[in-house]
Amino acid sequence: MNRDVLNFLGITHIINITQHIGNQFENDGIQYLSIKIEDRDSYQVSPYFRETYNFIETALFGDEFSDVNITLNKLGLEDFKEEYESINSCQSRNKLIQLIFKAMSNEQNKNRILIHCSMGVSRSPTMCIMYLMKKLKITLNDVKKI
């Protein structure tokens, strides 16, 4: 809710996963994905996974990035593709994941995404975890070790 903080952090995109918080800076250059999900344990968030994933991908990489192999190639990390696909050790996979995210944060990528819900306990972390699992082709157990 603070434009100065968003500017300082370089936030260009926001995923708003609330029912009652508006898209405060929608007319001020920030792109939003608004998902009206109730804050209840029984509410299914999985129907919003594809839309959220696509929004993040487009924000970070443009429309041409669709999987980790393409991402590795576009980021100049194609040498790691075979290693990534054969990694069984979570520790080795974590090192490669760190390389990918380091490359993703280079000067070519100016976009930054804020994902928020009301309390930051279940909905926004779920979407972050979903993105990591799908993008990096890893399991929930792998995500827990990152």
ZAZA-501524 format. One line per field, with one value per residue: residue in three letters; x, y, z of N, C-alpha, C, CB in turn; residue number from 1. Coordinates in nm, 4 decimals, decimal comma. Glycine has a CB too. Layout:
N
residu	[Ala | ...] $
n_east	[X | ...] $
n_north	[Y | ...] $
n_up	[Z | ...] $
ca_east	[X | ...] $
ca_north	[Y | ...] $
ca_up	[Z | ...] $
c_east	[X | ...] $
c_north	[Y | ...] $
c_up	[Z | ...] $
cb_east	[X | ...] $
cb_north	[Y | ...] $
cb_up	[Z | ...] $
num	[NUM | ...] $
***
This chain:
146
residu	[Met | Asn | Arg | Asp | Val | Leu | Asn | Phe | Leu | Gly | Ile | Thr | His | Ile | Ile | Asn | Ile | Thr | Gln | His | Ile | Gly | Asn | Gln | Phe | Glu | Asn | Asp | Gly | Ile | Gln | Tyr | Leu | Ser | Ile | Lys | Ile | Glu | Asp | Arg | Asp | Ser | Tyr | Gln | Val | Ser | Pro | Tyr | Phe | Arg | Glu | Thr | Tyr | Asn | Phe | Ile | Glu | Thr | Ala | Leu | Phe | Gly | Asp | Glu | Phe | Ser | Asp | Val | Asn | Ile | Thr | Leu | Asn | Lys | Leu | Gly | Leu | Glu | Asp | Phe | Lys | Glu | Glu | Tyr | Glu | Ser | Ile | Asn | Ser | Cys | Gln | Ser | Arg | Asn | Lys | Leu | Ile | Gln | Leu | Ile | Phe | Lys | Ala | Met | Ser | Asn | Glu | Gln | Asn | Lys | Asn | Arg | Ile | Leu | Ile | His | Cys | Ser | Met | Gly | Val | Ser | Arg | Ser | Pro | Thr | Met | Cys | Ile | Met | Tyr | Leu | Met | Lys | Lys | Leu | Lys | Ile | Thr | Leu | Asn | Asp | Val | Lys | Lys | Ile] $
n_east	[0,0819 | 0,2186 | 0,3568 | 0,6167 | 0,7756 | 0,7264 | 0,8405 | 1,1103 | 1,1735 | 1,1465 | 0,9128 | 0,7056 | 0,4925 | 0,2018 | 0,0522 | -0,2501 | -0,4068 | -0,6628 | -0,9849 | -1,0738 | -0,8906 | -0,8042 | -0,6685 | -0,4417 | -0,2474 | -0,3016 | -0,3569 | -0,1229 | 0,0982 | 0,1641 | 0,1278 | -0,1377 | -0,2518 | -0,5463 | -0,6897 | -0,9656 | -0,9893 | -1,1259 | -1,0322 | -1,0047 | -0,9472 | -1,0676 | -1,1040 | -1,0418 | -0,7431 | -0,6151 | -0,7473 | -0,6532 | -0,3898 | -0,2721 | -0,3259 | -0,1916 | 0,0722 | 0,1253 | 0,1063 | 0,3256 | 0,5383 | 0,5169 | 0,5637 | 0,8271 | 0,9775 | 0,8617 | 0,6456 | 0,7674 | 0,8942 | 0,8475 | 0,9150 | 1,1565 | 1,3762 | 1,3782 | 1,4109 | 1,6659 | 1,8213 | 1,7704 | 1,8761 | 2,1395 | 2,2378 | 2,2487 | 2,4317 | 2,3849 | 2,1544 | 2,1402 | 2,2618 | 2,0807 | 1,8469 | 1,9276 | 1,9847 | 1,9770 | 2,0362 | 1,9278 | 2,0746 | 2,2595 | 2,0750 | 1,9674 | 2,1849 | 2,1966 | 1,9450 | 1,9826 | 2,1690 | 2,0051 | 1,8127 | 1,9813 | 2,0686 | 1,8219 | 1,7807 | 1,9346 | 2,0504 | 1,8923 | 1,6391 | 1,4006 | 1,1692 | 0,9827 | 0,8044 | 0,5402 | 0,3737 | 0,0817 | -0,1398 | -0,3967 | -0,2944 | -0,0537 | -0,0002 | -0,1075 | -0,2284 | -0,0707 | 0,1955 | 0,1411 | 0,1012 | 0,3567 | 0,5094 | 0,3869 | 0,4657 | 0,7477 | 0,7630 | 0,6482 | 0,7966 | 1,0613 | 1,0408 | 1,0174 | 0,9561 | 0,7218 | 0,8590 | 1,1219 | 1,1040 | 1,0687 | 1,3228 | 1,4728] $
n_north	[-0,1201 | 0,1105 | 0,3295 | 0,4350 | 0,2370 | 0,0236 | 0,1304 | 0,1523 | -0,1179 | -0,1969 | -0,3037 | -0,4146 | -0,5637 | -0,7015 | -0,9602 | -0,9913 | -1,1494 | -1,1391 | -1,0625 | -0,8182 | -0,6108 | -0,3521 | -0,2893 | -0,0889 | 0,0651 | 0,0401 | 0,2171 | 0,3460 | 0,2495 | -0,0082 | -0,3500 | -0,5735 | -0,8885 | -0,9960 | -1,1978 | -1,3274 | -1,4845 | -1,6628 | -1,6439 | -1,9121 | -2,2361 | -2,4419 | -2,3520 | -2,3912 | -2,3342 | -2,4224 | -2,3984 | -2,1556 | -2,1739 | -2,2050 | -1,9561 | -1,7828 | -1,8783 | -1,8280 | -1,5477 | -1,4758 | -1,5861 | -1,4394 | -1,1828 | -1,2056 | -1,3191 | -1,2771 | -1,3825 | -1,5988 | -1,7743 | -2,0823 | -2,3184 | -2,4817 | -2,5663 | -2,4046 | -2,1626 | -2,1966 | -2,2018 | -1,9437 | -1,7832 | -1,8250 | -2,0520 | -2,3035 | -2,5068 | -2,6272 | -2,7694 | -3,0530 | -3,1438 | -3,0448 | -3,1929 | -3,4444 | -3,4377 | -3,5734 | -3,5284 | -3,3177 | -3,1068 | -3,0452 | -2,9737 | -2,7468 | -2,5711 | -2,5311 | -2,4168 | -2,1773 | -2,0600 | -2,0273 | -1,8438 | -1,6311 | -1,5629 | -1,4922 | -1,2529 | -1,0668 | -0,7740 | -0,7678 | -0,8367 | -0,6446 | -0,6509 | -0,6996 | -0,8938 | -0,8772 | -1,0837 | -1,1082 | -1,1712 | -1,1437 | -1,2145 | -1,3445 | -1,6103 | -1,8469 | -1,8343 | -1,6616 | -1,7700 | -2,0302 | -1,9903 | -1,9025 | -2,1299 | -2,3135 | -2,2026 | -2,2360 | -2,5174 | -2,5970 | -2,4516 | -2,5312 | -2,7978 | -2,9628 | -3,1357 | -3,0985 | -3,1667 | -3,1096 | -2,8309 | -2,7587 | -2,7924 | -2,5941] $
n_up	[0,0000 | -0,0142 | -0,2235 | -0,2432 | -0,1235 | -0,2980 | -0,5308 | -0,4444 | -0,4136 | -0,6722 | -0,7773 | -1,0310 | -1,1015 | -0,9529 | -0,7743 | -0,6520 | -0,4069 | -0,2717 | -0,1305 | -0,0491 | -0,0711 | -0,2762 | -0,6085 | -0,5715 | -0,7157 | -0,9830 | -1,1900 | -1,2040 | -1,3315 | -1,2424 | -1,3066 | -1,2579 | -1,1328 | -1,0292 | -0,7938 | -0,6580 | -0,3821 | -0,1186 | 0,2254 | 0,3528 | 0,4843 | 0,3439 | 0,0873 | -0,2546 | -0,4197 | -0,6399 | -0,8965 | -0,9882 | -1,0471 | -1,3101 | -1,4375 | -1,2629 | -1,2793 | -1,5531 | -1,5559 | -1,3941 | -1,5435 | -1,7850 | -1,6872 | -1,5909 | -1,8030 | -2,0522 | -2,3212 | -2,4500 | -2,2782 | -2,1399 | -2,0127 | -1,7976 | -1,9483 | -2,1803 | -2,0494 | -1,9331 | -2,1676 | -2,2790 | -2,0803 | -2,1048 | -1,9868 | -2,0946 | -2,0826 | -1,8439 | -1,8691 | -1,9222 | -1,6884 | -1,4999 | -1,5558 | -1,4800 | -1,2147 | -0,8974 | -0,6377 | -0,3868 | -0,2814 | -0,4865 | -0,6818 | -0,5623 | -0,5795 | -0,8548 | -0,8943 | -0,7594 | -0,9332 | -1,1584 | -1,0608 | -1,0037 | -1,2582 | -1,3610 | -1,2352 | -1,3573 | -1,5423 | -1,7720 | -1,7008 | -1,5792 | -1,4377 | -1,1384 | -0,9028 | -0,6737 | -0,4576 | -0,2861 | -0,0095 | 0,2372 | 0,4960 | 0,4453 | 0,4931 | 0,3787 | 0,1110 | -0,0688 | -0,0223 | -0,1156 | -0,3894 | -0,4629 | -0,4038 | -0,5757 | -0,8210 | -0,8117 | -0,8009 | -1,0470 | -1,2399 | -1,1919 | -1,2000 | -0,9670 | -0,6562 | -0,3800 | -0,1471 | -0,2291 | -0,2552 | 0,0102 | 0,1056 | -0,0021] $
ca_east	[0,0000 | 0,3084 | 0,4193 | 0,7605 | 0,8363 | 0,7196 | 0,9431 | 1,2401 | 1,1917 | 1,1383 | 0,7948 | 0,6369 | 0,3753 | 0,1487 | -0,0541 | -0,3337 | -0,4891 | -0,7524 | -1,1196 | -1,1133 | -0,7876 | -0,8085 | -0,5439 | -0,4136 | -0,1632 | -0,3326 | -0,3500 | 0,0043 | 0,2062 | 0,1836 | 0,0367 | -0,1969 | -0,3377 | -0,6321 | -0,7555 | -1,0555 | -0,9952 | -1,1631 | -0,9279 | -1,0536 | -0,8711 | -1,1398 | -1,1149 | -0,9471 | -0,6665 | -0,5572 | -0,7989 | -0,5862 | -0,2480 | -0,2286 | -0,3301 | -0,0847 | 0,1988 | 0,1415 | 0,1309 | 0,4635 | 0,6257 | 0,5132 | 0,6288 | 0,9710 | 1,0487 | 0,7890 | 0,5630 | 0,8388 | 0,9455 | 0,7399 | 0,9621 | 1,2908 | 1,4757 | 1,3827 | 1,4664 | 1,8097 | 1,8802 | 1,7599 | 1,9602 | 2,2778 | 2,2764 | 2,2145 | 2,5269 | 2,3349 | 2,0280 | 2,1549 | 2,2875 | 1,9568 | 1,7532 | 1,9770 | 2,0180 | 1,8987 | 2,0700 | 1,8600 | 2,1762 | 2,3073 | 1,9654 | 1,9586 | 2,2900 | 2,1541 | 1,8321 | 2,0404 | 2,2241 | 1,8940 | 1,7551 | 2,0805 | 2,0605 | 1,6924 | 1,7814 | 2,0341 | 2,0032 | 1,7927 | 1,5074 | 1,3723 | 1,0420 | 0,9800 | 0,6661 | 0,4965 | 0,2556 | 0,0324 | -0,2758 | -0,4220 | -0,2106 | 0,0732 | 0,0184 | -0,1393 | -0,2574 | 0,0448 | 0,3025 | 0,1002 | 0,1269 | 0,5025 | 0,5531 | 0,3375 | 0,5503 | 0,8769 | 0,7465 | 0,6228 | 0,9065 | 1,1845 | 1,0080 | 1,0587 | 0,8459 | 0,7019 | 0,9715 | 1,2371 | 1,0820 | 1,0900 | 1,4670 | 1,5377] $
ca_north	[0,0000 | 0,2251 | 0,3413 | 0,4563 | 0,1060 | -0,0513 | 0,1877 | 0,1144 | -0,2608 | -0,2205 | -0,3845 | -0,3761 | -0,6502 | -0,7468 | -1,0607 | -0,9571 | -1,2673 | -1,0995 | -1,0226 | -0,6856 | -0,5096 | -0,3116 | -0,2744 | 0,0499 | 0,1373 | -0,0120 | 0,3284 | 0,4134 | 0,1762 | -0,1442 | -0,4475 | -0,6581 | -1,0047 | -0,9963 | -1,3268 | -1,3150 | -1,6123 | -1,6521 | -1,6848 | -2,0277 | -2,3582 | -2,5298 | -2,2923 | -2,4474 | -2,2350 | -2,4842 | -2,3490 | -2,0308 | -2,2010 | -2,1778 | -1,8118 | -1,7221 | -1,9191 | -1,7553 | -1,4071 | -1,4655 | -1,6135 | -1,3266 | -1,0696 | -1,2273 | -1,3630 | -1,2578 | -1,4957 | -1,7124 | -1,8640 | -2,1691 | -2,4251 | -2,4596 | -2,5861 | -2,2820 | -2,0603 | -2,2193 | -2,1587 | -1,7988 | -1,7189 | -1,8608 | -2,1608 | -2,4281 | -2,6097 | -2,6912 | -2,8386 | -3,1969 | -3,1629 | -3,0192 | -3,3027 | -3,5668 | -3,4158 | -3,6432 | -3,4702 | -3,1909 | -3,0044 | -3,0056 | -2,9045 | -2,6140 | -2,4865 | -2,4945 | -2,3248 | -2,0480 | -2,0051 | -1,9836 | -1,7202 | -1,5250 | -1,5222 | -1,4261 | -1,1200 | -0,9832 | -0,6440 | -0,7822 | -0,8519 | -0,5293 | -0,6693 | -0,7618 | -0,9285 | -0,8919 | -1,1692 | -1,0873 | -1,1999 | -1,0621 | -1,2495 | -1,3996 | -1,7402 | -1,9636 | -1,8155 | -1,6136 | -1,8710 | -2,1419 | -1,9539 | -1,9025 | -2,2696 | -2,3721 | -2,1547 | -2,3043 | -2,6586 | -2,6117 | -2,3952 | -2,6053 | -2,9402 | -3,0218 | -3,1779 | -3,0189 | -3,1949 | -3,0338 | -2,6905 | -2,7434 | -2,7961 | -2,4770] $
ca_up	[0,0000 | -0,0111 | -0,3553 | -0,2271 | -0,0971 | -0,4233 | -0,6186 | -0,3916 | -0,4413 | -0,8165 | -0,8079 | -1,1542 | -1,1130 | -0,8244 | -0,7723 | -0,5370 | -0,3794 | -0,1626 | -0,1727 | -0,0021 | -0,0950 | -0,4163 | -0,6833 | -0,5364 | -0,8108 | -1,1162 | -1,2858 | -1,1775 | -1,3951 | -1,1907 | -1,3661 | -1,1547 | -1,1485 | -0,9111 | -0,7728 | -0,5426 | -0,3129 | 0,0227 | 0,3190 | 0,4293 | 0,4560 | 0,2527 | -0,0452 | -0,3507 | -0,4939 | -0,7593 | -1,0239 | -1,0244 | -1,0679 | -1,4482 | -1,4604 | -1,1833 | -1,3403 | -1,6791 | -1,5237 | -1,3468 | -1,6574 | -1,8770 | -1,6213 | -1,5784 | -1,9218 | -2,1757 | -2,3603 | -2,5082 | -2,1758 | -2,0941 | -1,9250 | -1,7451 | -2,0526 | -2,2592 | -1,9624 | -1,9255 | -2,2947 | -2,2938 | -1,9794 | -2,1298 | -1,8976 | -2,1611 | -2,0406 | -1,7230 | -1,8955 | -1,9011 | -1,5456 | -1,4262 | -1,5757 | -1,4194 | -1,0737 | -0,7967 | -0,5085 | -0,3627 | -0,2601 | -0,6187 | -0,7486 | -0,5012 | -0,6374 | -0,9893 | -0,8779 | -0,7251 | -1,0577 | -1,2432 | -1,0073 | -1,0197 | -1,3984 | -1,3825 | -1,1760 | -1,4228 | -1,5912 | -1,8776 | -1,6407 | -1,4938 | -1,3686 | -1,0064 | -0,8708 | -0,5348 | -0,4438 | -0,1502 | 0,0344 | 0,3559 | 0,6096 | 0,4003 | 0,5580 | 0,2974 | -0,0318 | -0,1455 | -0,0235 | -0,2003 | -0,5288 | -0,4808 | -0,4044 | -0,7010 | -0,9301 | -0,8025 | -0,8357 | -1,1902 | -1,3178 | -1,1721 | -1,2076 | -0,8417 | -0,5700 | -0,2596 | -0,0574 | -0,2780 | -0,2219 | 0,1542 | 0,1332 | -0,0619] $
c_east	[0,0863 | 0,3874 | 0,5702 | 0,8332 | 0,8366 | 0,8252 | 1,0830 | 1,2722 | 1,1867 | 1,0196 | 0,7245 | 0,5060 | 0,3320 | 0,0414 | -0,1281 | -0,4312 | -0,5758 | -0,8903 | -1,1465 | -1,0080 | -0,7863 | -0,6702 | -0,5050 | -0,3414 | -0,1833 | -0,3208 | -0,2198 | 0,1219 | 0,2335 | 0,0818 | -0,0092 | -0,2585 | -0,4172 | -0,7086 | -0,8361 | -1,0760 | -1,0304 | -1,0511 | -0,9822 | -0,9730 | -0,9379 | -1,1477 | -1,0044 | -0,8754 | -0,6130 | -0,6194 | -0,7289 | -0,4375 | -0,2016 | -0,2223 | -0,2160 | 0,0515 | 0,2247 | 0,1704 | 0,2765 | 0,5605 | 0,6327 | 0,5843 | 0,7809 | 1,0421 | 0,9822 | 0,7190 | 0,6416 | 0,8915 | 0,8332 | 0,7870 | 1,1073 | 1,3974 | 1,4899 | 1,4471 | 1,6172 | 1,8789 | 1,8816 | 1,8486 | 2,1078 | 2,3278 | 2,2481 | 2,3108 | 2,4772 | 2,2097 | 2,0380 | 2,1786 | 2,1592 | 1,8620 | 1,7980 | 2,0066 | 1,9219 | 1,9198 | 2,0023 | 1,9613 | 2,2308 | 2,2000 | 1,9510 | 2,0640 | 2,2515 | 2,0382 | 1,8840 | 2,1016 | 2,1135 | 1,8377 | 1,8525 | 2,0757 | 1,9307 | 1,6937 | 1,8846 | 1,9697 | 1,8978 | 1,6515 | 1,4835 | 1,2457 | 1,0605 | 0,8344 | 0,6483 | 0,3716 | 0,2064 | -0,1105 | -0,2957 | -0,3220 | -0,0728 | 0,1038 | -0,0062 | -0,1527 | -0,1362 | 0,1629 | 0,2685 | 0,1295 | 0,2769 | 0,5565 | 0,5095 | 0,4283 | 0,6854 | 0,8667 | 0,7312 | 0,7429 | 1,0306 | 1,1661 | 1,0570 | 0,9348 | 0,8300 | 0,8138 | 1,0974 | 1,2241 | 1,1087 | 1,2374 | 1,5399 | 1,5567] $
c_north	[0,1266 | 0,2306 | 0,3617 | 0,3243 | 0,0223 | -0,0016 | 0,1448 | -0,0317 | -0,2933 | -0,3048 | -0,3293 | -0,4514 | -0,6943 | -0,8517 | -1,0393 | -1,0724 | -1,2373 | -1,0698 | -0,8760 | -0,5768 | -0,4788 | -0,3044 | -0,1270 | 0,1280 | 0,0895 | 0,0956 | 0,4056 | 0,3286 | 0,0359 | -0,2353 | -0,5447 | -0,7842 | -1,0100 | -1,1269 | -1,3164 | -1,4510 | -1,5869 | -1,7059 | -1,7930 | -2,1491 | -2,4444 | -2,4754 | -2,3455 | -2,3358 | -2,2907 | -2,4371 | -2,2216 | -2,0513 | -2,1609 | -2,0278 | -1,7415 | -1,7535 | -1,8389 | -1,6077 | -1,3875 | -1,4850 | -1,4950 | -1,2063 | -1,0862 | -1,2486 | -1,3287 | -1,3860 | -1,6175 | -1,8116 | -1,9500 | -2,2846 | -2,4014 | -2,4782 | -2,4636 | -2,1714 | -2,0753 | -2,1712 | -2,0072 | -1,7240 | -1,7527 | -1,9718 | -2,2970 | -2,5412 | -2,6873 | -2,7752 | -2,9889 | -3,2272 | -3,1463 | -3,1382 | -3,4311 | -3,5537 | -3,4931 | -3,5822 | -3,3347 | -3,0787 | -2,9548 | -2,9280 | -2,7630 | -2,5190 | -2,4405 | -2,3962 | -2,1855 | -1,9816 | -1,9509 | -1,8514 | -1,6038 | -1,4715 | -1,4477 | -1,2831 | -1,0287 | -0,8586 | -0,6549 | -0,7882 | -0,7388 | -0,5477 | -0,7423 | -0,7802 | -0,9359 | -0,9784 | -1,1522 | -1,1358 | -1,1166 | -1,0878 | -1,3048 | -1,5371 | -1,8565 | -1,9337 | -1,7681 | -1,7113 | -1,9912 | -2,1114 | -1,9497 | -2,0440 | -2,3388 | -2,3309 | -2,2265 | -2,4494 | -2,6770 | -2,5660 | -2,4825 | -2,7560 | -3,0136 | -3,0562 | -3,0827 | -3,0428 | -3,1221 | -2,8863 | -2,6658 | -2,7356 | -2,6743 | -2,3703] $
c_up	[0,0000 | -0,1419 | -0,3447 | -0,2027 | -0,2245 | -0,5218 | -0,5748 | -0,4246 | -0,5902 | -0,8579 | -0,9312 | -1,1721 | -0,9735 | -0,8490 | -0,6410 | -0,5138 | -0,2575 | -0,2195 | -0,1455 | -0,0211 | -0,2440 | -0,4784 | -0,6807 | -0,6462 | -0,9547 | -1,2231 | -1,2725 | -1,2269 | -1,3448 | -1,2577 | -1,2581 | -1,2131 | -1,0193 | -0,9047 | -0,6448 | -0,4783 | -0,1669 | 0,1108 | 0,4121 | 0,3883 | 0,3497 | 0,1103 | -0,1365 | -0,4273 | -0,6259 | -0,8913 | -1,0736 | -1,0541 | -1,2080 | -1,4756 | -1,3863 | -1,2435 | -1,4679 | -1,6555 | -1,4800 | -1,4621 | -1,7531 | -1,8166 | -1,6203 | -1,7108 | -2,0534 | -2,2145 | -2,4071 | -2,4052 | -2,1224 | -2,0077 | -1,8878 | -1,8519 | -2,1408 | -2,1763 | -1,9523 | -2,0523 | -2,3057 | -2,1953 | -1,9990 | -2,0400 | -1,9605 | -2,1242 | -1,9187 | -1,7473 | -1,8676 | -1,7530 | -1,4655 | -1,4357 | -1,5067 | -1,2698 | -0,9843 | -0,6595 | -0,4930 | -0,3437 | -0,3937 | -0,6934 | -0,6929 | -0,5570 | -0,7774 | -0,9850 | -0,8445 | -0,8478 | -1,1475 | -1,1922 | -1,0151 | -1,1628 | -1,4269 | -1,3301 | -1,2411 | -1,4821 | -1,7011 | -1,8214 | -1,5417 | -1,4118 | -1,2359 | -0,9666 | -0,7203 | -0,5365 | -0,3018 | -0,1336 | 0,1609 | 0,4673 | 0,5697 | 0,4567 | 0,4627 | 0,1487 | -0,1112 | -0,1386 | -0,1116 | -0,3467 | -0,5572 | -0,4915 | -0,5326 | -0,8162 | -0,9287 | -0,8460 | -0,9855 | -1,2719 | -1,3112 | -1,1759 | -1,0830 | -0,7585 | -0,4524 | -0,1601 | -0,0987 | -0,2398 | -0,0741 | 0,1898 | 0,0773 | 0,0437] $
cb_east	[-0,0931 | 0,4043 | 0,3569 | 0,7874 | 0,7604 | 0,5793 | 0,9330 | 1,2442 | 1,0861 | 1,2629 | 0,6979 | 0,7268 | 0,4053 | 0,0914 | 0,0026 | -0,4103 | -0,4006 | -0,6967 | -1,2238 | -1,1482 | -0,6464 | -0,8771 | -0,5585 | -0,3319 | -0,0174 | -0,4724 | -0,4681 | 0,0193 | 0,3263 | 0,1694 | 0,1048 | -0,3020 | -0,2556 | -0,7293 | -0,6517 | -1,1916 | -0,8607 | -1,2946 | -0,8762 | -1,2066 | -0,8533 | -1,2784 | -1,1081 | -1,0196 | -0,5514 | -0,5712 | -0,9463 | -0,6027 | -0,2194 | -0,3237 | -0,4658 | -0,0910 | 0,1980 | 0,0167 | 0,0340 | 0,4908 | 0,5778 | 0,3685 | 0,5766 | 0,9960 | 1,0677 | 0,8823 | 0,4704 | 0,9527 | 1,0119 | 0,6662 | 0,9456 | 1,3177 | 1,4401 | 1,2404 | 1,4028 | 1,8393 | 1,8034 | 1,6163 | 1,9157 | 2,3642 | 2,2030 | 2,2137 | 2,6620 | 2,3058 | 1,9853 | 2,2710 | 2,3943 | 1,8881 | 1,7349 | 2,1005 | 2,0140 | 1,9344 | 2,2225 | 1,7683 | 2,2903 | 2,3500 | 1,8335 | 1,9737 | 2,4241 | 2,1147 | 1,7352 | 2,1459 | 2,3046 | 1,7831 | 1,7115 | 2,2230 | 2,0720 | 1,5801 | 1,8080 | 2,1066 | 2,1198 | 1,8209 | 1,4938 | 1,3604 | 0,9446 | 1,0576 | 0,6262 | 0,4691 | 0,2873 | 0,0413 | -0,2999 | -0,5613 | -0,2821 | 0,1830 | -0,0740 | -0,2654 | -0,3700 | 0,0883 | 0,3306 | -0,0492 | 0,0631 | 0,5710 | 0,4974 | 0,1910 | 0,5706 | 0,9308 | 0,6258 | 0,4983 | 0,9393 | 1,2455 | 1,0697 | 1,1526 | 0,8687 | 0,5670 | 0,9985 | 1,2508 | 0,9389 | 1,0257 | 1,5280 | 1,4550] $
cb_north	[-0,0002 | 0,2172 | 0,4568 | 0,5533 | 0,0317 | -0,0396 | 0,3412 | 0,1371 | -0,3410 | -0,2862 | -0,3880 | -0,4005 | -0,7737 | -0,6277 | -1,2098 | -0,8214 | -1,3950 | -0,9756 | -1,1070 | -0,6935 | -0,5579 | -0,1781 | -0,3268 | 0,0537 | 0,1223 | -0,0713 | 0,4232 | 0,4426 | 0,2521 | -0,1491 | -0,5236 | -0,5808 | -1,1397 | -0,8763 | -1,4451 | -1,2544 | -1,6894 | -1,7283 | -1,5634 | -2,0519 | -2,4390 | -2,5534 | -2,1386 | -2,5417 | -2,1844 | -2,6325 | -2,3228 | -1,9289 | -2,3481 | -2,2452 | -1,7544 | -1,7714 | -2,0707 | -1,7703 | -1,3590 | -1,5686 | -1,7374 | -1,2908 | -1,0544 | -1,3443 | -1,5070 | -1,2115 | -1,4538 | -1,6626 | -1,7853 | -2,2228 | -2,5625 | -2,5532 | -2,7061 | -2,2403 | -2,0672 | -2,3675 | -2,2189 | -1,7554 | -1,7605 | -1,7415 | -2,1485 | -2,4076 | -2,5464 | -2,5868 | -2,8157 | -3,2526 | -3,0639 | -2,8928 | -3,3280 | -3,6109 | -3,2653 | -3,7907 | -3,4564 | -3,2013 | -3,0590 | -3,1286 | -2,9828 | -2,6247 | -2,5622 | -2,6188 | -2,3749 | -2,0640 | -2,1124 | -2,0911 | -1,7407 | -1,5768 | -1,6441 | -1,5051 | -1,1296 | -1,0619 | -0,5641 | -0,9066 | -0,9893 | -0,4044 | -0,7461 | -0,6758 | -1,0623 | -0,7521 | -1,3208 | -0,9409 | -1,3565 | -1,0874 | -1,3502 | -1,3068 | -1,7521 | -2,0249 | -1,7162 | -1,4759 | -1,9185 | -2,1725 | -1,8181 | -1,8295 | -2,3443 | -2,3282 | -2,0020 | -2,2968 | -2,7176 | -2,5325 | -2,2555 | -2,5665 | -3,0031 | -2,9263 | -3,3209 | -3,0507 | -3,3431 | -3,0485 | -2,6482 | -2,8583 | -2,9228 | -2,4215] $
cb_up	[0,1208 | 0,1113 | -0,4328 | -0,1115 | 0,0161 | -0,4854 | -0,6197 | -0,2404 | -0,3690 | -0,8638 | -0,6875 | -1,2740 | -1,2032 | -0,7422 | -0,7855 | -0,5599 | -0,3558 | -0,0862 | -0,1026 | 0,1412 | -0,0458 | -0,4295 | -0,8308 | -0,4116 | -0,7719 | -1,1183 | -1,2660 | -1,0266 | -1,3818 | -1,0342 | -1,4837 | -1,0778 | -1,1761 | -0,9127 | -0,7656 | -0,5845 | -0,3254 | 0,0506 | 0,4006 | 0,4060 | 0,5832 | 0,3049 | -0,0362 | -0,4488 | -0,4089 | -0,7492 | -1,0110 | -0,9127 | -1,0445 | -1,5490 | -1,4159 | -1,0378 | -1,3712 | -1,7652 | -1,4124 | -1,2362 | -1,7318 | -1,9125 | -1,4778 | -1,4908 | -1,9154 | -2,2871 | -2,4676 | -2,5907 | -2,0620 | -2,2111 | -1,9921 | -1,6292 | -2,1368 | -2,3058 | -1,8238 | -1,9020 | -2,4126 | -2,2758 | -1,8397 | -2,1135 | -1,7643 | -2,3112 | -2,0100 | -1,6189 | -2,0403 | -1,9865 | -1,4960 | -1,4793 | -1,7231 | -1,4906 | -1,0392 | -0,7945 | -0,4931 | -0,2401 | -0,1725 | -0,6997 | -0,7321 | -0,3499 | -0,6416 | -1,0685 | -0,7672 | -0,6155 | -1,1327 | -1,2477 | -0,8636 | -0,9852 | -1,4899 | -1,3146 | -1,0277 | -1,5316 | -1,6425 | -1,9596 | -1,5712 | -1,5777 | -1,4571 | -0,9004 | -0,9363 | -0,4664 | -0,4766 | -0,1133 | 0,0602 | 0,4068 | 0,6945 | 0,4361 | 0,6777 | 0,3461 | -0,0486 | -0,0940 | 0,1184 | -0,1810 | -0,5614 | -0,3649 | -0,2822 | -0,7291 | -0,9198 | -0,6605 | -0,7637 | -1,2309 | -1,2689 | -1,0427 | -1,3341 | -0,7647 | -0,5197 | -0,1959 | -0,0525 | -0,4312 | -0,2579 | 0,2290 | 0,0751 | -0,1804] $
num	[1 | 2 | 3 | 4 | 5 | 6 | 7 | 8 | 9 | 10 | 11 | 12 | 13 | 14 | 15 | 16 | 17 | 18 | 19 | 20 | 21 | 22 | 23 | 24 | 25 | 26 | 27 | 28 | 29 | 30 | 31 | 32 | 33 | 34 | 35 | 36 | 37 | 38 | 39 | 40 | 41 | 42 | 43 | 44 | 45 | 46 | 47 | 48 | 49 | 50 | 51 | 52 | 53 | 54 | 55 | 56 | 57 | 58 | 59 | 60 | 61 | 62 | 63 | 64 | 65 | 66 | 67 | 68 | 69 | 70 | 71 | 72 | 73 | 74 | 75 | 76 | 77 | 78 | 79 | 80 | 81 | 82 | 83 | 84 | 85 | 86 | 87 | 88 | 89 | 90 | 91 | 92 | 93 | 94 | 95 | 96 | 97 | 98 | 99 | 100 | 101 | 102 | 103 | 104 | 105 | 106 | 107 | 108 | 109 | 110 | 111 | 112 | 113 | 114 | 115 | 116 | 117 | 118 | 119 | 120 | 121 | 122 | 123 | 124 | 125 | 126 | 127 | 128 | 129 | 130 | 131 | 132 | 133 | 134 | 135 | 136 | 137 | 138 | 139 | 140 | 141 | 142 | 143 | 144 | 145 | 146] $
***
